[in-house]
Amino acid sequence: MTGTVAIVGASVGGVRTAQALRAEGHRGPIVLIGAEPHLPYDKPPLSKQFLAGAWDHDRLALLTEADAAADGIELRLGVAATGLDRAGRTVELADGTRVGYDTLVVATGATARPSPWPAESGVHVLRSLEDGEGLRAALAETGPVVVVGGGFIGAEVAATAHAAARPVTIVDPLPAPIARVLGDEVGRLVSDVHRRHGVTTRFGTGVRDVVGHAGALEVTLTDGTVLRAGTVVVGIGAEPAVDWLAGSGLELDNGLVCDEYCRAVGHPEIFGVGDVARWFHPHHGEHVRVEHWTNAVEQAACVAHNITHPETPVAYRPTEYVWSDQYDWKIQIAGRPSRAAGLDLVGDPSSDPPRFAALYRGEHGELSAAVTVNWPKLLVAARRLITAGTPYEEGLSVLDKLITPATGGAS
């Protein structure tokens, strides 16, 4: 293929798509468009190593100018896409220019839901490098930190703030926030990790208001409690970045709606990658949207193949994989635990360091998901079995070869 591929979005999904296109033999122009002025950077470390001050900007780099030049990737950074002219096959940019394309890849990711509360200053979200820089500076100050939202981002920020010797409270309206992903039993185990490390949790309670300014904030909870804070971090989810596609004629519903080949429905010259894409998952039999680094990387490889080999397209049917680093826990998740019909726990959550896993049985009797804490080898093996559709008892038997030497068997 020799036509121009325009990629809108310069985070991991966009960068990996551009690189994979070259690896797949695409010989035509590739234009990578990004709203941020920085060279492309990796986002998972923003809540961990970068926030803690252990990494600088250079450690976050996904693509250097030299790398882009070597692969023949034209960078158009610091200018956001503002519209799409499908008939003319052009992307409209904020500076008034247009980029033409033969094939378009939408990789604009997602944006953090903003704080709904009217504090003057001191309230942060974490999605971009600027967000990370602002929050890192705030954590260098003194005073309590209140984290609103107990999902992965909130939990990682809480762990980093705790390591910086800041008093931390996490607030979430659910009794075990991570149970949305892991189910109630394992969700409670993971939620308890904060309390064991001295972080205060106010789970089962929402936030009514946040007022004040940086260094002197008041967070009023739905039960009437008022928490005083120097810094507030709001991690209440993200929205797919599709506003620039309004009026384009593309189907937008919780993201860019795509088929099983990651092509925009009804528009085979347009593809979706990463957090912004909601594609039809052949195994699940429904449209899904996944917000995580691994999905963006794997989807980018699939899209690059399908662009360069339209005669042999490959359906994208991944086994979901997510990880989170919190305190001394490395949590890894494969599959969809929240959809499981039952589970077995192996290992010991109370050991020092903790090492345990939950293995989930699907509604059709298959090994459908796994969650591991500090047990990466088991997770890799389990994900392979999940992908193969292995019956649950058979999968448990295979995994027991790893479990038994480490723990003495299942609990």
N, C-alpha and C positions, 0 to 999 in steps of 0.2 A: 504494500500500500504506500502511495506517495502523496496523498492529500494532506491538507493541514489539519492537525488536531489541536483544538483550543481546549485547555483545561482551566476551569474557573475554580480556584481554591488551591492555595499553596501550602496546606498542611500535609500531614503524612499521606492521606489518600491521593491528593493531587501529585505530590512528588513521586510516590511509588508508581503511580500510573505512568507518568512521563518516563521514568527509568525502565519500567517493564516494557513499554512500547519499543524502546530502542533494543532491549534484550530480545524481543520477539521479532525484530527485523524491520520495524517501521522506518522508512527512509525519508519521509516527508517532514515538513516543518512541524515543530511542537512549540506551542506558546503556553506558558504557565502564568496565569493571572492571579495575583494575590492582593487583597485589600490592605494588608499591613505592610509597612515600609521595610521591615526586617527581612533578611534572608530566611528561608523556611526553617522552622525549628520544631523540636519535639515537645509535645504538651504534657505527657504523664509526669515528667520530673517537676513540673511547676508546683505541684502540691507536696513534693517530697524534697529531693536533693536541691533544687533551685531555691525553694522557699526557705530551706534550712541554711542557705548560704554556702553549701558544700560545693555547688556547681556554679560556674559563671555562664555567660551567654554562649561562649564558644562550645561548651559541652552539650548544648542543646541542638547544635546545627544538624539539619537533615540534608542540606544541599549547599555547597559553596558555589561561588561564582565560577571557579575553575572547573568544578564538577559539571555545572550546567553547560559551560562552553565545550567541554570535552564531549558531552553527549548531544550537543547541538540543540539545547533547550533554551528558547528565548524567554527571558524573565521579564514580566510586566508587573512590578511590585509597587505597592503604595497607591494603588488605584483600584477602587472597588467596581465590580460589575453592577450596573444599575438597570439593565434591561436586556431582553433577548428578542431579536427580529428573526423568527424562524424562516420566514419566506426569503429574506435576504441572506440568511445564514451568517449573521453577524451578532457579536456580543457588544452591547453598548457599555462604555466605561464612564466613570464619574468625571473624568477630565474632558469629556466630549468626543473622545476618539472611539473608533470601532475596531474590533478584531474579527476578521472573517474566518470561517472554518468550513471544512468538509465534514468533520466529526467533532462533536462537542462532548466534553466530559464535565458533568456538574459535580464538584467536590467541595462545596462551600461549607460543609460541616454543620455545626449547630452553635447557637449563642446562648449564654447563660441567662436564665430568667432573672430579670432585675429585681432588686428589693422593692416590695410594695409599700415600704414604710418611709416616712418623710424626714429621717434624721439629716442634719446639715452636712455631716461628714463622718468619717470613721467607719462606714459600712462598706464592705468589700464583697465582690464576687470574684471567682477565679476561673478564667477561661483563656485569657491571652497573656502574652509576655508583659504587657503593661499592667494587667491585673496582678501578675506575680510580683512585679517590681514594687507596686504600691503596697501589697500585703506584706512583702518581705520587710519593707521599711517600717510598716506598722508594728510588726512583731519584734522589731528591735527596740521598741518603746516599752513602757511598763504598763501594768494594769491588767485586769482580767480580760479574757477573750471569751466571747459567746459565739458559738457556731450554731447557726440555724439550719437544720437538715442533717440527718444522720446517715445519709447514703455514702457512697465511696468517697466522693470529693470531701464532704464534710468530715468524715472519719479520718481521712489522711491529713487534712489540715489540722484537725484536733491533735493528732499524734505528733505532728511537727511542732505545733505551738507548745504542747506539753514538754517536748524535748528542749524547747527554748526557755523552759522554766517559767512559762506564763500560766497562771491559774486558768483552767479551761472548763467551760460548761457546754454540753451539746444539748440542743432542744429539738425534739421532733414529735409530731402529734401521734405517731404510731408507737406502741409499746416496745416493738423491736424493729427498727426501721429497715434493717438489712433483710428482714423476713420477706419483704416484697420480692426479693431475688432468690433467697435460699430456703424459704419455708419457715414455719414457726419454730420448730425444734432447733435447727441449726442457727437460725436467726438469733435466737436468744443467747446461744453460746457465743456467737461472734459479737453481739451487742455488749455482752458482759466484759469484753476485753477492756473497754474504756474504764469501767469502775475498778478493775484490778490494777490499772496503772495510775489510779488517783485522779482520773478525770470525772467531774460531776456530770451525771446524765439526768435530764428531765424528759424522759420518754413518756409518751402518752399525754403530752401537754403541748399546745400550740403557742404561737406568738401572736399577740394582739396588736402590739405597737412597738416601734423603736424611735426614740427621740433623743435629741442632744447633739453633741459633736464629738469628734475624735478625742479620746481621753476622758470624756465625761458623757457616756451614753447610758440610757435607761431602756431596758428591754422588759416590756410588760407581757406576762404570759396569760393564757386564757383562764388560768385559775386565780388570777389576781396577783401573783407573785411578781415582784419587780427585781430584775437582775441588773446590777451595775457593771459596766464594761468600759474598757478603754478602746477595744476593737470589736466589731461584730463582723462575722463572715456569713454570708447567705449562700447556701448551696441547696437550692430548691428545684434543681432540674435544669433542663436546657430545651430549646426549641430549634427545629431544623431551620437553617438559614435559606429560606426560599422566597423572601419578600421581593427580591430582584426579578423573580420569574412571574410575578403577578401580571396577568394580561397576555402571557406568552402563548396560551393555548395548551400548555402542558398540564397533565393531571397532577394536582397538588393536594395531598391529604396526609397530614403528619409526615411530610417529606415529599420528595419527588417519587411518584409511583412508577415502578419499573416492573418488567417481566422477569422471568427466571434467569434470563441472560444479562440482567442489569441494564436493559434498554428501556428508555422512557416509553411508557405504553403508547403505542400508535406512532412512535417516532424513532425508527431504527437507527438514525444517525446521531442520536443523543443517548448518553449513558449516565448513570448515577453511581457514585462511589462514596463510601464512608457514612458518617453520621447523617448526612442529608438524604440518603437513598432508602426508600422503602420498597423492597423488592419481594417478588413471590418466591417463597422458599419451597421447593418441590417436596422436601421431606415433611415439613410441617403442614403443608397444604394451605398456607395463608401468607399474607403480606407481613413482613417483619422489618423493623428498623433497629439497628444495633449501634450503640454509641460506645465503641471501644477501639483501641489502637489495632489490635490483631485483626479485627474484622476489616478495617480500612485497608490494611496491607494485603490481606488475602483477596479482598474484593478487587483491589487495584490490579492484581495479577490476572484475575479472571477477565476483567474488562479489557485489559491490554491484549489478551489472547483473542477475545471476541472481536475486537476492532481489526486486528491484523489478520485474523483467519475467519472471516465471516462465513465461509463455506462449511466450517466445522465448529460452530459455537458450542460453548460448554456452559451448562446450567450451574449457577452458583448455589451450592447446598452445604454450607459449612456446618461443622459442629462448633457452636459458639464457645469462645474462650475469653475469660476475663480474669484479671489479677488485681490485687490491691495489697499494698504494703502498709501495715499499721502496727506501730510499736515493734515488738519482736515477732509479729505474725506475718507470714507471707501467705495470703489467701489466694487460691487459684480455683477457678470454676470452669467446668466444661459442661456443655449441654444446657438444659433449661430446668433447674431444680424446682422452680415454682409450679411446674406442670406435672410433677411426679405423683405416683400413687402411693409410695411408701419409700422407706430408706433403712439402711443399716449403718450404724456408727462403728468405726474401727479406730484403734489407737486410744490415746488418753489426752483429753483437752486440759487436764490439770497437771500434766507432766511439766518438767522444767528442762529445756524449753518444750512448749506444747507441740505435739505432733499427732494429728488425727485426721480422719477423713469421713465424709458421708457419701455413701453410694446409693443412688436413687433408682427405684424400679419404675418403669414407665407403665402406662395404662394397658399396653399390649404385652407386658411381661418381659420387656427388654431392659438392658442397662441404659438408662436415658440421660443420666447426669452424674457428675461427681464434684464434690467440693473437698479440697485438701488444705490443710494448714501445715506449712513447713514440710511438705512431702512432695516435691516436684516430680520425682521419678514415678510415683504412683499416679499422679495426675496425667502425665504423658501416656502411660499405658492405658489408663481409663478412657482418655479421649479417643485413642485409637479404637478401642472396643465399642465405644458409643457410636463412632462413625460407621463402624461395620454392622450396626444393628444387632449386636450380640445379645442372645437371651441372658436374662439377669443371672440365673444360677451359674451358667457357664462363665459369664464375665467374673462373677465373684470367685469362682474356682481358679481362673487364670490369675486374678489379682492377689489371691491368697499366697502365691509364691513370693510376692513382695511384702505382703502384710505380715505373714507368720514370722519370718526371721526378725522383723523389726519390733513386733508387739506381742508375739505369742498367740496371735489369732484375733478373730473378730470379737467385739464386745456385745 
